[in-house]
Amino acid sequence: MRRLALAAALLCGTALSVQAQVLRWANDGDVNSMDPYTRQETFLLAFNSHIYEPLVRRDRNMNPEPALAERWEQPSPTVWRFHLRRGVKFTDGTPFTADDVVFSAERVRAPGSNMQSVLATVKEVRKIDDHTVEFETTRPDPIFILGITNWGIMSRAWAEQHNATRPADLTTREENFATRNAMGTGPFRLVLREPDRRTVLERNPDWWDTPNHNIERAELNIIANDATRVAALLSGEIDFVYTVPPQDVERIRRSPGTTIIQGPELRTIYLGFDQMRPELLKSDVRGRNPFQDVRVRRAIYQAIDVQAIHRTVMRGQSRPTGLLWGPGVNGFREEDDRRLPLDPEASRRLLAEAGFPNGFGVTMDCPNDRYVNDEAICTAIVAMLARIGVRVNLVAQTRARYFAEINAPRYNTSFYLLGWTPATQDAHNVLFNLLGTRDGTRGVFNNGGYSNPELDALTDRIAVESDPAERQAMISRAAEIIREDVAYVPLHQQQIVWAARSNVEIVQTADNYIQLRHARIRPR
């Protein structure tokens, strides 16, 4: 039926012009929510950024540029003053004002929000007038601007009208009006939402900015099966694929009419452990938590062959790493990027020294539609750990179920695989979010509850240090502490691999955001 409709459209030159401006794209997993505050996860934030805009956005080179704020200044080291863009309207016609910014600041820090860390240093948000707002921080925060580039501003009037003044808590599968509906100031507006099937955006004709795109309509289709998704691209039913299976990259590259768009990603994939509970939730060990012993964590680390994962699972499309931040992130130094050696024999000795000569059993939580070959990575790790006597029960789930289980406030996991992209492109973001002692703001994404007072103190100093050499020395010391403690097991930085029809122009950035405002479709 769909092909008949397309054939009919081709009979008319006007219809062809319109058809050329429809972008049909596919992913293996859905956005999960239209509410931009419910999860700090790249695909959700990237998709919702077509509808909701921040005060400061990133350009196609990842540099910050004015968005809903025309300009900003610092009257003092702890005050940021934003002058808001005049004449901007939400898509329901409501004017955008400082009230919406203040409301959005309250909402992003409300219960149910997974985005509280973007304003972690903010003590107060003040409306000066309808087009001026101030953020006062608890301490000087030199990277504050970089941290708010993925925080979209919502309409106070719309949220109040629809009883959506706080985010719905996805960990309890709660919903409100903003879960399936959206209304922002951005270049596109939501016109259809069919969860786990299809979501459709249309161009916002009243957008304040000058469009660089020619997209009239963008249709996101969820195609979970890798082969089906690739076949849809090769047949022309789909114009763009966000998640490309590594095993199909060369086939797509060689196929006429299609192209591969590939580059390094800022995201690091890693393993984490529950180091807080006295007894693991998901293990056959009773009365103790084996992951509280650094020897056990080191045994796990040294049993994992990241080069084998790089070669066989990732098909060379990864960069094995010993750090939780990689190239392109401020604070990365090649000399700090050192892994503990692969040594399964040493792993067995360490387990015996820790009181587990016969190993132990534990459940590993893993997504199966979030990262490149995520379930395959976990499956490979299960086999590697079996060789040292660690019996892993792998539980792989869709991202919606997975994140609801392991993220705050539940942290219902003992051993897990995750990925992290520092929104600020700075190592401090990783230290604060993944390694800081959990206190409700710091360490919200520290799913295993790791805690080290020395590292917390270093993180606080890194946040305010203005001397580049001193700051780098502290970041390097932090990397050393993380490696010595085996706080996590870094695996790799994955490559971003997209695929498109040859007439589609897409800008790829290292944060893996698809930016439809830069997309164009040329006539075939």
C-alpha positions as CSV (number, residue, x, y, z in Angstrom):
1,M,0.0,0.0,0.0
2,R,2.8,2.4,0.9
3,R,4.7,1.6,-2.3
4,L,1.5,2.3,-4.4
5,A,1.1,5.7,-2.7
6,L,4.7,6.5,-3.5
7,A,4.3,5.4,-7.1
8,A,1.2,7.7,-7.4
9,A,3.2,10.6,-6.1
10,L,5.9,10.1,-8.7
11,L,3.4,10.8,-11.4
12,C,3.2,14.4,-10.3
13,G,6.1,16.9,-10.3
14,T,4.6,18.8,-7.4
15,A,4.2,15.7,-5.4
16,L,7.7,14.7,-6.2
17,S,9.0,17.9,-4.8
18,V,7.0,17.4,-1.6
19,Q,8.1,13.7,-1.4
20,A,11.8,14.8,-1.6
21,Q,11.3,16.7,1.6
22,V,10.1,13.8,3.6
23,L,12.9,12.1,5.6
24,R,12.1,8.6,6.6
25,W,14.6,7.3,9.1
26,A,14.9,4.2,11.4
27,N,16.4,3.1,14.7
28,D,16.4,-0.1,16.6
29,G,14.9,1.4,19.8
30,D,12.4,4.1,20.5
31,V,12.7,7.5,22.2
32,N,10.8,6.2,25.3
33,S,9.3,9.7,26.2
34,M,8.6,13.0,24.6
35,D,9.4,14.7,27.9
36,P,13.0,16.0,27.6
37,Y,13.7,15.8,31.4
38,T,12.8,12.1,32.0
39,R,16.1,10.6,31.0
40,Q,19.6,11.9,30.4
41,E,20.1,9.6,27.4
42,T,21.5,10.7,24.0
43,F,18.9,9.4,21.7
44,L,16.0,10.8,23.8
45,L,17.7,14.2,24.2
46,A,18.7,14.3,20.5
47,F,15.2,13.6,19.2
48,N,13.5,16.0,21.6
49,S,16.0,18.7,20.7
50,H,14.1,19.0,17.4
51,I,11.1,20.3,19.4
52,Y,12.6,21.8,22.6
53,E,15.5,24.3,22.4
54,P,18.1,25.3,25.0
55,L,19.3,28.8,25.9
56,V,22.7,27.8,24.3
57,R,23.0,25.2,21.6
58,R,25.9,23.6,19.8
59,D,26.7,24.3,16.2
60,R,27.7,21.8,13.6
61,N,31.3,21.9,14.9
62,M,30.2,21.3,18.5
63,N,30.9,24.9,19.6
64,P,28.3,26.7,21.8
65,E,26.2,29.3,20.1
66,P,23.2,31.5,21.0
67,A,19.8,29.8,20.8
68,L,16.9,31.0,23.0
69,A,19.4,33.4,24.7
70,E,20.8,36.0,22.3
71,R,23.7,36.7,24.6
72,W,25.0,36.3,28.1
73,E,27.5,37.8,30.5
74,Q,28.9,37.2,34.0
75,P,28.3,40.2,36.3
76,S,30.2,38.3,39.0
77,P,32.1,34.9,39.1
78,T,28.9,33.2,40.4
79,V,26.2,34.9,38.3
80,W,25.3,34.2,34.7
81,R,22.9,36.7,33.1
82,F,21.1,35.7,30.0
83,H,19.3,38.1,27.6
84,L,16.5,36.1,26.0
85,R,15.6,36.2,22.3
86,R,12.6,38.4,21.7
87,G,9.8,37.5,19.4
88,V,10.1,33.7,19.9
89,K,6.9,31.8,20.3
90,F,6.0,28.2,21.2
91,T,4.2,26.3,18.5
92,D,0.8,27.0,20.2
93,G,1.5,30.8,19.7
94,T,2.4,31.5,23.4
95,P,5.3,34.0,23.7
96,F,8.5,32.7,25.1
97,T,9.6,34.7,28.2
98,A,11.7,34.5,31.4
99,D,8.8,32.8,33.2
100,D,9.3,29.7,31.0
101,V,13.0,29.6,31.9
102,V,12.4,29.9,35.6
103,F,9.6,27.2,35.4
104,S,11.9,24.9,33.4
105,A,14.6,25.3,36.0
106,E,12.2,24.2,38.7
107,R,10.9,21.4,36.6
108,V,14.3,20.0,35.6
109,R,15.2,19.7,39.3
110,A,11.8,18.2,40.4
111,P,11.2,14.6,41.4
112,G,11.0,12.4,38.3
113,S,13.6,14.4,36.4
114,N,16.8,12.6,35.3
115,M,18.4,15.8,34.2
116,Q,19.0,17.4,37.6
117,S,22.8,17.5,37.1
118,V,22.6,20.2,34.4
119,L,21.9,22.7,37.1
120,A,23.8,21.0,39.8
121,T,25.8,24.1,40.8
122,V,22.8,26.5,40.6
123,K,21.6,28.0,43.9
124,E,18.9,30.4,42.5
125,V,17.3,31.3,39.2
126,R,15.9,34.8,39.1
127,K,13.7,36.6,36.6
128,I,15.0,40.2,36.1
129,D,12.3,41.1,33.5
130,D,10.4,39.3,30.8
131,H,13.6,38.9,28.7
132,T,16.3,38.7,31.3
133,V,17.1,35.9,33.7
134,E,20.0,35.2,36.1
135,F,21.5,32.0,37.3
136,E,23.4,32.2,40.6
137,T,25.8,29.3,41.3
138,T,27.1,28.1,44.6
139,R,30.7,28.5,43.4
140,P,32.4,29.7,40.2
141,D,31.4,27.3,37.4
142,P,33.5,28.1,34.3
143,I,31.9,25.3,32.2
144,F,28.3,26.2,33.1
145,I,27.5,27.2,29.5
146,L,28.7,23.9,28.1
147,G,26.5,22.0,30.7
148,I,23.2,23.5,29.6
149,T,23.4,22.9,25.9
150,N,21.1,19.8,26.1
151,W,18.5,21.4,28.5
152,G,15.4,22.2,26.4
153,I,13.1,25.0,27.7
154,M,9.4,24.1,28.2
155,S,6.3,26.2,28.2
156,R,5.0,27.0,31.7
157,A,1.5,27.7,30.4
158,W,1.3,24.4,28.4
159,A,2.6,22.3,31.3
160,E,0.2,23.9,33.7
161,Q,-2.7,23.5,31.3
162,H,-2.0,19.8,30.9
163,N,-1.1,19.0,34.5
164,A,2.5,18.2,33.5
165,T,4.4,20.6,35.8
166,R,6.8,17.8,36.9
167,P,8.3,15.0,34.8
168,A,6.7,11.6,35.0
169,D,9.1,9.1,36.7
170,L,10.0,6.5,34.0
171,T,11.5,4.2,36.6
172,T,7.9,3.5,37.8
173,R,6.5,3.7,34.2
174,E,4.5,6.7,35.2
175,E,3.1,8.9,32.5
176,N,1.6,12.3,32.1
177,F,0.6,14.5,29.1
178,A,4.2,15.4,28.3
179,T,5.1,11.7,28.0
180,R,3.3,11.3,24.6
181,N,2.9,15.0,23.6
182,A,5.3,17.9,23.1
183,M,5.2,21.6,22.4
184,G,8.4,23.7,22.1
185,T,10.0,26.5,20.2
186,G,12.2,24.4,17.9
187,P,12.4,23.8,14.2
188,F,9.9,20.9,14.3
189,R,6.7,20.1,16.0
190,L,5.3,16.7,17.0
191,V,2.3,15.6,14.9
192,L,2.1,11.8,15.6
193,R,3.3,9.6,18.4
194,E,3.0,5.8,18.2
195,P,5.3,4.4,20.9
196,D,7.7,1.6,19.7
197,R,6.3,2.0,16.1
198,R,6.5,5.5,14.6
199,T,6.9,9.1,15.6
200,V,6.4,12.0,13.1
201,L,7.6,15.5,13.1
202,E,6.7,18.4,10.8
203,R,8.5,21.6,10.1
204,N,7.6,24.5,12.4
205,P,6.7,27.3,9.9
206,D,7.0,29.9,12.6
207,W,10.5,29.0,13.9
208,W,12.5,32.0,14.9
209,D,15.7,30.9,13.1
210,T,16.5,30.8,9.4
211,P,16.2,27.1,8.4
212,N,19.3,25.4,6.9
213,H,17.2,22.3,6.2
214,N,14.6,21.5,3.6
215,I,12.7,18.8,5.6
216,E,9.0,19.2,5.7
217,R,8.3,16.0,7.5
218,A,10.5,13.5,9.4
219,E,9.2,10.0,10.2
220,L,11.1,8.0,12.8
221,N,10.3,4.3,12.3
222,I,11.3,1.7,14.9
223,I,12.8,-1.4,13.2
224,A,14.3,-3.6,15.9
225,N,15.7,-6.3,13.6
226,D,19.1,-5.4,12.1
227,A,18.6,-7.2,8.8
228,T,15.1,-5.7,8.3
229,R,16.4,-2.2,9.0
230,V,19.3,-2.5,6.6
231,A,17.0,-4.0,3.9
232,A,14.7,-1.1,4.2
233,L,17.6,1.3,3.6
234,L,18.9,-0.7,0.6
235,S,15.4,-0.9,-1.0
236,G,14.8,2.8,-0.6
237,E,11.9,2.5,1.9
238,I,14.1,4.3,4.5
239,D,16.3,7.3,3.8
240,F,18.5,7.2,6.9
241,V,19.5,4.6,9.6
242,Y,20.8,5.9,12.9
243,T,22.0,2.5,14.3
244,V,24.0,0.5,11.7
245,P,25.0,-3.1,12.6
246,P,28.9,-3.3,12.3
247,Q,28.6,-6.5,10.2
248,D,26.6,-4.6,7.5
249,V,28.8,-1.5,7.1
250,E,30.9,-2.8,4.2
251,R,27.8,-4.2,2.4
252,I,26.0,-0.8,2.7
253,R,29.2,1.1,1.6
254,R,29.4,-1.0,-1.5
255,S,25.7,-0.8,-2.4
256,P,24.8,1.7,-5.1
257,G,22.7,4.7,-3.9
258,T,23.8,4.4,-0.2
259,T,26.6,5.9,1.9
260,I,28.2,5.3,5.3
261,I,28.7,8.3,7.6
262,Q,31.3,7.4,10.2
263,G,33.3,9.2,12.9
264,P,34.5,8.9,16.5
265,E,32.1,9.3,19.3
266,L,32.7,11.0,22.7
267,R,30.8,8.1,24.4
268,T,32.7,5.5,26.5
269,I,31.3,2.1,27.1
270,Y,32.1,0.6,30.4
271,L,31.2,-2.0,33.1
272,G,30.0,-1.1,36.6
273,F,29.7,-2.9,39.9
274,D,27.4,-2.4,42.9
275,Q,29.9,-1.4,45.5
276,M,27.5,-0.1,48.1
277,R,25.1,-2.8,49.3
278,P,26.5,-5.2,51.9
279,E,25.0,-8.1,49.9
280,L,24.4,-8.1,46.2
281,L,20.8,-8.1,44.9
282,K,21.6,-10.5,42.1
283,S,24.2,-13.0,43.1
284,D,24.6,-16.4,44.8
285,V,27.0,-15.0,47.4
286,R,25.3,-14.5,50.7
287,G,26.4,-12.3,53.6
288,R,28.9,-10.2,51.6
289,N,29.4,-8.2,48.5
290,P,32.4,-9.5,46.5
291,F,32.6,-6.3,44.5
292,Q,33.5,-4.3,47.6
293,D,36.9,-6.1,47.4
294,V,39.2,-4.4,44.9
295,R,40.8,-7.7,44.1
296,V,37.6,-9.0,42.7
297,R,37.0,-5.9,40.6
298,R,40.6,-6.2,39.3
299,A,40.0,-9.9,38.6
300,I,37.0,-9.0,36.4
301,Y,39.0,-6.3,34.7
302,Q,42.0,-8.4,33.8
303,A,39.8,-11.3,32.5
304,I,38.3,-9.1,29.8
305,D,40.0,-9.1,26.4
306,V,39.0,-5.7,24.9
307,Q,41.1,-6.3,21.8
308,A,39.0,-9.4,21.1
309,I,35.8,-7.4,21.5
310,H,37.3,-4.7,19.2
311,R,38.1,-7.3,16.5
312,T,35.2,-9.7,16.6
313,V,32.2,-7.9,18.1
314,M,32.8,-4.4,17.0
315,R,34.5,-5.3,13.6
316,G,37.2,-2.7,14.3
317,Q,34.7,0.1,14.9
318,S,35.8,1.0,18.4
319,R,38.8,2.4,20.3
320,P,39.8,0.2,23.3
321,T,40.4,2.4,26.3
322,G,41.6,2.5,29.9
323,L,39.8,5.8,30.6
324,L,36.2,6.8,31.1
325,W,36.7,9.8,28.8
326,G,38.4,9.7,25.4
327,P,39.8,11.9,22.6
328,G,37.8,15.0,22.0
329,V,37.1,15.4,25.7
330,N,38.9,18.2,27.6
331,G,41.2,16.5,30.1
332,F,42.1,13.6,27.9
333,R,45.8,12.7,27.6
334,E,47.1,9.8,25.7
335,E,49.6,9.0,28.4
336,D,46.8,8.6,31.0
337,D,45.0,6.1,28.8
338,R,46.6,2.9,30.2
339,R,44.7,-0.4,30.8
340,L,45.4,-3.0,33.4
341,P,47.0,-5.9,31.5
342,L,44.9,-8.8,30.3
343,D,45.8,-11.7,32.6
344,P,43.2,-14.4,33.3
345,E,45.7,-16.4,35.4
346,A,46.2,-13.4,37.7
347,S,42.4,-13.0,37.8
348,R,42.0,-16.5,39.2
349,R,44.7,-15.9,41.8
350,L,43.0,-12.6,42.9
351,L,39.6,-14.4,43.2
352,A,41.2,-17.1,45.4
353,E,42.9,-14.4,47.6
354,A,39.6,-12.7,48.0
355,G,38.0,-15.9,49.2
356,F,36.4,-17.1,46.0
357,P,38.6,-19.9,44.7
358,N,35.7,-21.4,42.9
359,G,34.4,-18.1,41.6
360,F,30.8,-17.0,42.2
361,G,27.6,-16.3,40.3
362,V,26.2,-12.9,39.5
363,T,23.6,-11.4,37.1
364,M,24.7,-8.9,34.5
365,D,22.2,-6.3,33.3
366,C,22.7,-5.2,29.7
367,P,20.6,-3.2,27.1
368,N,20.0,-4.8,23.8
369,D,19.0,-1.8,21.7
370,R,21.0,1.1,23.1
371,Y,24.7,0.9,22.2
372,V,26.4,-0.6,19.2
373,N,26.3,-4.4,19.5
374,D,25.6,-4.0,23.3
375,E,24.1,-7.5,23.8
376,A,26.9,-9.1,21.8
377,I,29.5,-7.3,23.9
378,C,27.9,-8.6,27.1
379,T,27.7,-12.1,25.7
380,A,31.4,-12.1,24.9
381,I,32.2,-10.9,28.4
382,V,30.1,-13.7,29.9
383,A,32.3,-16.2,28.1
384,M,35.5,-14.4,29.2
385,L,34.5,-14.4,32.8
386,A,33.4,-18.0,32.8
387,R,37.1,-18.9,32.2
388,I,38.0,-17.5,35.6
389,G,35.1,-19.1,37.4
390,V,32.7,-16.1,37.5
391,R,29.3,-17.5,36.4
392,V,27.3,-14.7,34.8
393,N,23.6,-14.8,34.2
394,L,23.0,-12.3,31.4
395,V,19.7,-10.3,31.4
396,A,19.5,-8.2,28.2
397,Q,16.5,-5.9,27.9
398,T,15.2,-3.0,25.8
399,R,16.4,0.4,26.9
400,A,13.1,1.3,28.5
401,R,13.1,-1.6,30.8
402,Y,16.8,-1.6,31.3
403,F,17.2,2.1,32.4
404,A,14.1,1.8,34.6
405,E,15.8,-1.0,36.5
406,I,19.3,0.3,36.9
407,N,19.1,4.1,37.0
408,A,18.2,6.3,40.0
409,P,16.3,6.1,42.2
410,R,16.2,2.3,42.2
411,Y,19.8,1.2,41.2
412,N,18.5,-2.4,41.0
413,T,21.6,-3.9,39.6
414,S,24.7,-5.8,40.7
415,F,26.8,-5.8,37.5
416,Y,26.0,-3.8,34.4
417,L,27.1,-2.3,31.1
418,L,26.6,1.4,30.3
419,G,27.8,4.2,28.1
420,W,28.4,7.9,28.9
421,T,28.9,10.9,26.8
422,P,30.1,14.0,28.8
423,A,27.6,16.7,27.8
424,T,30.2,19.4,28.5
425,Q,33.0,17.7,26.6
426,D,35.0,17.9,29.8
427,A,36.3,15.2,32.1
428,H,34.8,16.9,35.1
429,N,31.3,15.9,33.8
430,V,32.4,12.2,34.0
431,L,33.9,12.6,37.5
432,F,30.9,14.5,38.9
433,N,28.2,12.3,37.4
434,L,29.7,8.8,37.4
435,L,32.2,8.8,40.2
436,G,31.1,11.3,42.7
437,T,29.7,10.1,46.0
438,R,25.9,10.0,45.6
439,D,24.2,12.9,47.4
440,G,21.1,13.5,45.3
441,T,22.9,15.8,42.9
442,R,26.4,14.6,42.6
443,G,26.8,11.0,41.4
444,V,23.2,10.6,40.2
445,F,24.6,8.3,37.4
446,N,27.0,6.5,39.8
447,N,24.8,3.4,39.6
448,G,27.2,1.2,41.6
449,G,27.6,3.7,44.5
450,Y,31.4,4.0,44.3
451,S,32.8,6.5,46.8
452,N,36.3,7.9,47.3
453,P,36.7,11.1,49.4
454,E,40.0,11.9,47.7
455,L,38.4,11.8,44.3
456,D,35.4,13.9,45.5
457,A,37.8,16.6,46.7
458,L,39.8,16.5,43.5
459,T,36.5,16.8,41.5
460,D,35.5,19.9,43.5
461,R,38.9,21.5,42.8
462,I,38.8,20.6,39.1
463,A,35.4,22.4,38.9
464,V,36.9,25.8,39.8
465,E,40.5,25.5,38.8
466,S,41.3,28.1,36.0
467,D,45.0,27.2,35.4
468,P,45.0,24.7,32.6
469,A,48.2,22.9,33.7
470,E,47.1,22.6,37.3
471,R,43.7,21.4,36.2
472,Q,45.1,18.8,33.8
473,A,47.4,17.5,36.6
474,M,44.4,17.0,38.8
475,I,42.4,15.2,36.1
476,S,45.4,12.9,35.5
477,R,45.6,12.1,39.2
478,A,41.8,11.4,39.1
479,A,42.4,8.9,36.3
480,E,45.1,7.2,38.3
481,I,42.8,6.8,41.3
482,I,40.0,5.4,39.2
483,R,42.4,2.8,37.7
484,E,43.9,1.9,41.1
485,D,40.4,1.5,42.6
486,V,39.0,-0.3,39.6
487,A,36.0,1.9,40.1
488,Y,34.8,0.8,36.7
489,V,36.0,-1.3,33.8
490,P,36.4,0.9,30.7
491,L,35.9,-1.0,27.4
492,H,36.0,1.3,24.4
493,Q,34.9,4.5,22.7
494,Q,32.5,3.4,20.0
495,Q,32.4,4.8,16.5
496,I,29.3,6.6,15.3
497,V,28.1,4.8,12.2
498,W,25.1,6.1,10.3
499,A,23.9,5.1,6.9
500,A,21.9,7.1,4.4
501,R,20.6,7.2,0.8
502,S,23.1,9.1,-1.3
503,N,20.8,12.1,-1.8
504,V,20.6,12.7,2.0
505,E,22.9,15.3,3.6
506,I,23.3,14.8,7.4
507,V,25.7,16.5,9.7
508,Q,27.3,14.1,12.1
509,T,28.8,15.4,15.4
510,A,30.8,13.5,18.0
511,D,27.9,13.6,20.5
512,N,25.8,11.4,18.2
513,Y,23.0,13.9,17.9
514,I,21.1,13.9,14.6
515,Q,20.4,17.5,13.9
516,L,17.5,17.8,11.4
517,R,18.0,21.5,11.3
518,H,21.1,20.8,9.2
519,A,19.6,18.0,7.1
520,R,18.8,18.3,3.4
521,I,17.4,15.9,0.8
522,R,18.4,16.4,-2.8
523,P,16.2,15.3,-5.7
524,R,17.1,11.8,-6.9
